[in-house]
Amino acid sequence: MNRQELAAWLTDTYSVTGEYLFTRYPSFQVFRHHGSRKWFAVIMDIPGKNLGLAGDEEISVVNLKCDTRLIGSFREEPGVEDEKLKFLADMSHALTNGRGFTV
């Protein structure tokens, strides 16, 4: 799933529109919970070197909230497939609503 596909999926699934809130970071697209207005997803383009990759090419990444019990296992994975990404977005959305999330 690329950046545009993820943004479209977030918009369709949660009925929210990504906002560009940061003048200093014009590529950072913030998705906020409809009720609480807290962010649950941020899609951004950052230099690969910021992630320890070779070169200055910018890559798209997403920042999601997550149950702290799961963080360690995700750090060990080389990437995240679409279905797991959607699961994590659902978790992030639920956490910003104060409902919690059961794994």
Secondary structure, 3 states (H helix, E strand, C coil): CCHHHHHHHHHHHHCCCCECCCCCCCCCEEEECCCCCCEEEEEEEEEHHHHCCCCCCEEEEEEECCCCCCHHHHHCCCCCCHHHHHHHHHHHHHHHCCCCCCC
